[in-house]
Structure formats: C-alpha cells, structure tokens
Amino acid sequence: MDEQFVEMTLLYDFYGGMLTPRQQEIMDLYYMKDYSLGEIGELLSTSRQAVYDNLKRAKKQLGEMEERLGLVQRFKKDLEDRDEALESLDSVIEALETEQSKDWMVQILKRIREFVRRATGG
C-alpha cells in the first residue's frame, strides 16, 4: 500500500471529524472505500474537478492540523516505543530462560520502565 495513502488515512482517523461533512464524505469514499474521483462525482452529483478540489482542500487541512497538534506523529512514536518495550521484554524472558546476566536484564527493565513513564506521562 502507498505510504502517502496510509499517512492520509491516519490523518483522517485523527482529524477527520474537524472537516466539513462534505469533505468527510469525499475522504471516506476516496480513501476508505476506494472510489475514483469520477465515481465520487457521479455519486454526489458533482464534477470530478469539484471532488478533486474538495479532496485537495481536505488533505491540506489535515496536514495543517497535524503540524499544529502532532497527534499522528506522537501516535507513531508511541507505537515504536511500544514495539521496543515488547522486544525488550522478549529479551528478558529469553535471558531468564537461558539464565543470562542479571545486570543485563536490569538495564533492559530500566528501559522498559522509562518507556512506561513516557507513555503515561509519569
């Protein structure tokens, strides 16, 4: 799947409710239901160009909201941190199963603790 497409669907998930109802409808049809611009135009009794213009404005607005609020970026960072914490936990479990060094496990557990603090604001 196209990276830009995925990015736009994330932006829509986070900020779509702030768009006009018409923009929401067009974004939903285009990104979620995979309709073409022409199909959307027919469905909404408007021109393909009007659909394109609405889509372009909506994408711009979503991008501006992300620039101001950064919720998608934070979401992605949290996912990365979560994955790192889970990998660390897997390493600790493996180390315990093979009885590796206690100091190494303590370091991993401290990294996990730091992730939990960042993720929960604590």
Secondary structure, DSSP 8 states (H G I E B T S, - for coil): --HHHHHHHHHHHHHGGGS-HHHHHHHIIIIIS---HHHHHHHTTS-HHHHHHHHHHHHHHHHHHHHHH-HHHHHHHHHHHHHHHHHHHHHHHHHHHHT--HHHHHHHHHHHHHHHHHHHT-
